[in-house]
Amino acid sequence: MLVDSHCHLENDEKLEEIIKRATEAGVGLILDAGSNLDHLPEHLQIAEQYGFVYTAAGAHPHQAKEFAALTAEDILRETGHKKVIAIGEAGLDYYYDFAPKEAQARLFKENIKAAQQSGLPLIVHNRDADEDMIRLLREAYEQKVFKAIIHCYSSSWELAEAALEMGFYISASGMITFNNATDLREKFAKIPEDRLLVETDAPYLAPVPKRGQANEPANVVLTAAKLAEIKQMSFEKMAQITTNNFKRLFEL
């Protein structure tokens, strides 16, 4: 069995086919990551429809202006459903810069507080913000320990080292299959097996040879195969490792 530890599902006419292809590919667990707290009811509807789909509650840095007044308590009120198993995705994104850095940091801190208070793992989004990300994670972790995933990791090795020091997990996306991703593959070669996860981030970042197409959970097979190659082990062993890591992190 494989786990897609991070994707974004839409409740449309394609969903049933997407789920069918995922199960046929051997994907037995899916985390449909939240990005906008207002859309949580739609994600819960999907999770309730499909027993092996779970979701998360939180707010993405792109929505930092929209959720300028959001607090950890607001997020926590949305975590009572048994299918909400994570906080996020949340973090910093200085690439698109859709919101001021100060607003992003404020919202990220509230998401972290929700993770600290609930005990649910935090799904961390980071793009071009490594220095501030390391600082905010360490400051919060020193105040109160929490669990986290660096989702779709493609950052500096300094961020990976900091995350591993805090016991966080690091997730590989289809980017590790890209022809120009030699440096990223070298970083994943150094990450301990017991901290690895795989994801699609669907519908984005389709792996080779699906690049240019809409991504979907079934394609996590391609990412897991590349990660197995990087770590010099069988596909079956990598599937078992990443599935066990996911279940341990989320206590499933």
NORSULVEN-V194242 format. One record per residue. N is the residue number from 1. RES is the residue in one small letter. OMEGA is omega in whole degrees, 0 to 359 (none if undefined). D_LAST is the distance of its C-alpha to the last C-alpha in whole Angstrom. Layout:
n | res | omega | d_last
N | RES | OMEGA | D_LAST
N | RES | OMEGA | D_LAST
//
This chain:
n | res | omega | d_last
1 | m | 176 | 14
2 | l | 175 | 14
3 | v | 166 | 12
4 | d | 188 | 14
5 | s | 179 | 13
6 | h | 172 | 16
7 | c | 179 | 18
8 | h | 182 | 20
9 | l | 176 | 21
10 | e | 181 | 24
11 | n | 181 | 24
12 | d | 185 | 28
13 | e | 181 | 29
14 | k | 189 | 28
15 | l | 182 | 24
16 | e | 179 | 24
17 | e | 179 | 26
18 | i | 179 | 23
19 | i | 180 | 20
20 | k | 180 | 22
21 | r | 178 | 23
22 | a | 181 | 19
23 | t | 178 | 18
24 | e | 179 | 22
25 | a | 179 | 21
26 | g | 178 | 18
27 | v | 186 | 15
28 | g | 177 | 12
29 | l | 180 | 10
30 | i | 171 | 12
31 | l | 178 | 12
32 | d | 191 | 15
33 | a | 176 | 16
34 | g | 174 | 19
35 | s | 179 | 22
36 | n | 186 | 24
37 | l | 180 | 23
38 | d | 182 | 26
39 | h | 182 | 24
40 | l | 179 | 21
41 | p | 178 | 22
42 | e | 179 | 22
43 | h | 178 | 19
44 | l | 177 | 18
45 | q | 178 | 20
46 | i | 181 | 19
47 | a | 178 | 15
48 | e | 181 | 16
49 | q | 183 | 18
50 | y | 188 | 16
51 | g | 184 | 13
52 | f | 178 | 11
53 | v | 177 | 12
54 | y | 182 | 11
55 | t | 185 | 13
56 | a | 179 | 15
57 | a | 179 | 18
58 | g | 183 | 20
59 | a | 182 | 24
60 | h | 179 | 25
61 | p | 177 | 28
62 | h | 182 | 30
63 | q | 185 | 30
64 | a | 177 | 31
65 | k | 180 | 34
66 | e | 182 | 33
67 | f | 184 | 31
68 | a | 182 | 33
69 | a | 183 | 33
70 | l | 179 | 29
71 | t | 176 | 27
72 | a | 180 | 24
73 | e | 177 | 25
74 | d | 180 | 25
75 | i | 183 | 22
76 | l | 179 | 20
77 | r | 182 | 22
78 | e | 186 | 20
79 | t | 183 | 16
80 | g | 181 | 16
81 | h | 184 | 15
82 | k | 180 | 11
83 | k | 174 | 11
84 | v | 185 | 12
85 | i | 182 | 9
86 | a | 173 | 12
87 | i | 177 | 16
88 | g | 12 | 18
89 | e | 185 | 19
90 | a | 178 | 22
91 | g | 183 | 25
92 | l | 177 | 28
93 | d | 180 | 30
94 | y | 179 | 34
95 | y | 179 | 34
96 | y | 174 | 35
97 | d | 180 | 35
98 | f | 179 | 35
99 | a | 179 | 35
100 | p | 182 | 37
101 | k | 180 | 35
102 | e | 179 | 36
103 | a | 178 | 34
104 | q | 181 | 31
105 | a | 180 | 31
106 | r | 181 | 31
107 | l | 179 | 28
108 | f | 180 | 26
109 | k | 178 | 26
110 | e | 175 | 25
111 | n | 177 | 22
112 | i | 178 | 22
113 | k | 178 | 23
114 | a | 177 | 20
115 | a | 180 | 17
116 | q | 185 | 19
117 | q | 183 | 19
118 | s | 187 | 16
119 | g | 179 | 14
120 | l | 179 | 12
121 | p | 178 | 13
122 | l | 175 | 16
123 | i | 187 | 17
124 | v | 173 | 20
125 | h | 179 | 23
126 | n | 174 | 26
127 | r | 178 | 29
128 | d | 182 | 32
129 | a | 190 | 32
130 | d | 185 | 31
131 | e | 180 | 33
132 | d | 180 | 32
133 | m | 179 | 28
134 | i | 182 | 28
135 | r | 183 | 30
136 | l | 179 | 28
137 | l | 182 | 25
138 | r | 180 | 27
139 | e | 181 | 29
140 | a | 182 | 26
141 | y | 179 | 24
142 | e | 178 | 27
143 | q | 179 | 27
144 | k | 182 | 23
145 | v | 175 | 20
146 | f | 180 | 18
147 | k | 182 | 15
148 | a | 173 | 16
149 | i | 167 | 16
150 | i | 186 | 19
151 | h | 176 | 19
152 | c | 186 | 22
153 | y | 174 | 23
154 | s | 189 | 27
155 | s | 180 | 29
156 | s | 175 | 31
157 | w | 178 | 30
158 | e | 178 | 30
159 | l | 178 | 27
160 | a | 179 | 25
161 | e | 180 | 26
162 | a | 180 | 26
163 | a | 180 | 22
164 | l | 177 | 22
165 | e | 180 | 24
166 | m | 177 | 21
167 | g | 181 | 18
168 | f | 176 | 17
169 | y | 182 | 16
170 | i | 188 | 18
171 | s | 179 | 18
172 | a | 176 | 21
173 | s | 179 | 22
174 | g | 179 | 25
175 | m | 181 | 27
176 | i | 179 | 27
177 | t | 185 | 29
178 | f | 183 | 32
179 | n | 184 | 35
180 | n | 186 | 36
181 | a | 181 | 32
182 | t | 181 | 34
183 | d | 180 | 33
184 | l | 178 | 29
185 | r | 178 | 29
186 | e | 177 | 31
187 | k | 180 | 28
188 | f | 177 | 25
189 | a | 183 | 27
190 | k | 183 | 27
191 | i | 182 | 23
192 | p | 183 | 21
193 | e | 185 | 19
194 | d | 176 | 16
195 | r | 184 | 16
196 | l | 169 | 17
197 | l | 175 | 15
198 | v | 182 | 17
199 | e | 173 | 17
200 | t | 193 | 20
201 | d | 179 | 21
202 | a | 11 | 22
203 | p | 183 | 25
204 | y | 168 | 26
205 | l | 177 | 27
206 | a | 182 | 27
207 | p | 170 | 27
208 | v | 8 | 30
209 | p | 182 | 32
210 | k | 183 | 31
211 | r | 181 | 32
212 | g | 178 | 34
213 | q | 173 | 32
214 | a | 180 | 29
215 | n | 178 | 26
216 | e | 187 | 23
217 | p | 180 | 19
218 | a | 183 | 21
219 | n | 176 | 23
220 | v | 176 | 20
221 | v | 182 | 21
222 | l | 178 | 24
223 | t | 179 | 23
224 | a | 179 | 20
225 | a | 178 | 24
226 | k | 179 | 26
227 | l | 176 | 23
228 | a | 178 | 23
229 | e | 179 | 27
230 | i | 183 | 27
231 | k | 175 | 25
232 | q | 177 | 28
233 | m | 180 | 25
234 | s | 175 | 24
235 | f | 182 | 22
236 | e | 180 | 20
237 | k | 179 | 19
238 | m | 178 | 19
239 | a | 180 | 16
240 | q | 182 | 14
241 | i | 184 | 15
242 | t | 176 | 13
243 | t | 178 | 10
244 | n | 178 | 9
245 | n | 180 | 10
246 | f | 181 | 8
247 | k | 179 | 5
248 | r | 182 | 7
249 | l | 185 | 8
250 | f | 177 | 5
251 | e | 180 | 4
252 | l | none | 0
//
